Structure formats: structure tokens, C-alpha cells
């Protein structure tokens, strides 16, 4: 299964749905991007080790 980063549109749609704006949105987007990068790095390493 191919994995890629969470699309910006999905992050933005979630934030809009839950009324995350201004600093809350910035914090949310930063955290999601960081967790997404860690997730992708984990599976990249896992596939290299296989």
C-alpha cells in the first residue's frame, strides 16, 4: 500500500469542521504535519528493513 502525506485540504477541512482558527489552526496543522512525518518515516524504515 502506498502511503503519502495527509493532504492539506484534509487538514483544512477538519479544522474548519471543528472551528479551529488563527493560532489554534496553526498549532493543529503543525502537530498533524509532525505526526504525519513520523508515521511516514516509520513505514519507510519498516519497508526498507523487509
Backbone as ProteinMPNN parsed JSONL, in Angstrom:
{"seq_chain_A": "XXXXXXXXXXXXXXXXXXXXXXXXXXXXXXXXXXXXXXXXXXXXXXXXXX", "coords_chain_A": {"N_chain_A": [[0.847, -1.187, 0.0], [0.615, 2.15, -0.907], [1.805, 4.985, 0.753], [1.289, 8.35, 1.649], [1.729, 11.852, 2.399], [-0.685, 13.473, 4.548], [-3.195, 15.146, 2.866], [-3.227, 18.715, 2.448], [-5.727, 19.823, 2.084], [-7.381, 18.064, 3.487], [-6.545, 18.428, 6.122], [-7.212, 21.107, 6.437], [-10.01, 20.985, 6.005], [-10.843, 19.452, 8.208], [-10.09, 21.168, 10.292], [-11.757, 23.362, 9.747], [-14.255, 22.181, 10.154], [-14.241, 21.744, 12.894], [-13.949, 24.251, 13.868], [-11.369, 25.435, 14.169], [-9.249, 28.069, 14.325], [-6.968, 30.733, 13.472], [-4.326, 30.972, 15.798], [-4.86, 28.488, 16.95], [-5.446, 26.895, 14.731], [-2.958, 27.02, 13.391], [-1.268, 25.75, 15.254], [-2.504, 23.218, 15.352], [-2.215, 22.338, 12.64], [0.591, 22.241, 12.469], [1.182, 20.253, 14.387], [-0.18, 18.023, 13.289], [1.195, 17.725, 10.844], [3.77, 17.094, 11.841], [3.271, 14.673, 13.213], [2.394, 13.155, 11.059], [4.691, 13.076, 9.445], [6.382, 11.562, 11.11], [4.967, 9.155, 11.166], [5.056, 8.41, 8.431], [7.841, 8.151, 8.127], [8.351, 5.995, 9.835], [7.033, 3.864, 8.478], [8.443, 3.932, 6.085], [11.012, 3.138, 6.914], [10.37, 0.627, 7.929], [9.592, -0.712, 5.58], [12.007, -0.7, 4.2], [13.55, -2.364, 5.778], [12.39, -4.779, 5.358]], "CA_chain_A": [[0.0, 0.0, 0.0], [1.364, 3.403, -0.952], [1.455, 5.966, 1.782], [1.751, 9.695, 1.353], [1.347, 12.813, 3.439], [-2.086, 13.878, 4.623], [-3.376, 16.347, 2.031], [-3.537, 19.966, 3.126], [-7.172, 20.019, 2.028], [-7.989, 17.265, 4.558], [-6.238, 19.12, 7.382], [-8.017, 22.328, 6.449], [-11.43, 20.621, 6.162], [-11.039, 19.044, 9.599], [-10.009, 22.375, 11.113], [-12.98, 24.137, 9.531], [-15.39, 21.467, 10.773], [-14.163, 21.888, 14.343], [-13.775, 25.692, 14.143], [-10.007, 25.781, 14.581], [-8.837, 29.258, 13.579], [-5.823, 31.523, 13.938], [-3.244, 30.221, 16.448], [-5.277, 27.093, 17.145], [-5.248, 26.217, 13.453], [-1.517, 26.899, 13.146], [-0.776, 24.707, 16.159], [-3.078, 21.962, 14.883], [-1.567, 21.948, 11.381], [1.979, 21.896, 12.787], [1.183, 18.951, 15.067], [-0.58, 16.983, 12.331], [2.322, 17.524, 9.917], [4.849, 16.407, 12.565], [2.862, 13.273, 13.432], [2.342, 12.515, 9.747], [6.074, 12.807, 9.04], [6.866, 10.447, 11.924], [4.257, 7.968, 10.68], [5.614, 8.039, 7.131], [9.218, 7.707, 8.343], [8.261, 4.658, 10.426], [6.701, 2.879, 7.457], [9.548, 3.889, 5.121], [12.05, 2.303, 7.507], [9.845, -0.731, 8.013], [9.637, -1.328, 4.253], [13.418, -0.889, 3.835], [14.057, -3.486, 6.552], [11.714, -6.03, 4.942]], "C_chain_A": [[0.888, 1.244, 0.0], [0.86, 4.34, 0.12], [2.034, 7.309, 1.383], [1.284, 10.629, 2.451], [-0.158, 13.103, 3.396], [-2.245, 15.145, 3.774], [-3.748, 17.576, 2.869], [-5.042, 20.193, 3.166], [-7.89, 19.235, 3.136], [-7.749, 17.917, 5.922], [-7.116, 20.363, 7.517], [-9.501, 22.015, 6.659], [-11.731, 20.219, 7.602], [-11.053, 20.278, 10.507], [-11.261, 23.242, 10.957], [-14.162, 23.489, 10.245], [-15.42, 21.685, 12.281], [-13.785, 23.306, 14.777], [-12.401, 26.041, 14.716], [-9.525, 26.929, 13.706], [-7.608, 29.883, 14.23], [-4.741, 30.643, 14.57], [-3.598, 28.758, 16.667], [-5.085, 26.293, 15.862], [-3.769, 26.003, 13.178], [-0.908, 25.788, 13.989], [-1.227, 23.323, 15.691], [-2.357, 21.468, 13.624], [-0.118, 21.531, 11.619], [2.063, 20.523, 13.442], [0.817, 17.816, 14.114], [0.552, 16.694, 11.36], [3.459, 16.752, 10.597], [4.499, 14.937, 12.797], [2.834, 12.507, 12.114], [3.749, 12.174, 9.259], [6.657, 11.637, 9.817], [6.25, 9.138, 11.452], [4.856, 7.485, 9.355], [7.051, 7.535, 7.261], [9.243, 6.293, 8.917], [7.997, 3.607, 9.343], [7.749, 2.823, 6.349], [10.643, 2.97, 5.629], [11.607, 0.855, 7.565], [9.913, -1.437, 6.656], [11.07, -1.553, 3.773], [14.01, -2.108, 4.544], [13.473, -4.825, 6.109], [12.42, -6.716, 3.803]], "O_chain_A": [[1.802, 1.364, 0.816], [-0.341, 4.468, 0.358], [3.138, 7.388, 0.844], [0.525, 10.229, 3.333], [-0.804, 12.991, 2.354], [-1.501, 16.109, 3.956], [-4.477, 17.483, 3.856], [-5.575, 20.693, 4.157], [-8.901, 19.7, 3.663], [-8.642, 17.951, 6.769], [-7.684, 20.629, 8.576], [-10.174, 22.713, 7.417], [-12.762, 20.605, 8.152], [-11.915, 20.414, 11.375], [-11.763, 23.791, 11.938], [-14.972, 24.177, 10.866], [-16.491, 21.798, 12.878], [-13.357, 23.527, 15.91], [-12.293, 26.849, 15.639], [-9.405, 26.783, 12.49], [-7.267, 29.595, 15.377], [-4.289, 29.678, 13.954], [-2.733, 27.886, 16.579], [-4.62, 25.153, 15.896], [-3.368, 24.912, 12.773], [-0.124, 24.98, 13.492], [-0.436, 22.381, 15.641], [-1.939, 20.312, 13.557], [0.347, 20.559, 11.023], [2.923, 19.718, 13.086], [1.448, 16.759, 14.139], [0.841, 15.53, 11.081], [4.045, 15.855, 9.991], [5.338, 14.058, 12.598], [3.211, 11.336, 12.067], [3.968, 11.091, 8.715], [7.357, 10.803, 9.242], [6.941, 8.124, 11.352], [5.127, 6.296, 9.185], [7.436, 6.588, 6.574], [10.077, 5.48, 8.518], [8.668, 2.576, 9.301], [7.93, 1.774, 5.732], [11.149, 2.126, 4.89], [12.393, -0.048, 7.278], [10.25, -2.619, 6.585], [11.326, -2.492, 3.019], [14.862, -2.803, 3.99], [14.005, -5.881, 6.449], [11.976, -7.77, 3.347]]}, "name": "protein", "num_of_chains": 1, "seq": "XXXXXXXXXXXXXXXXXXXXXXXXXXXXXXXXXXXXXXXXXXXXXXXXXX"}
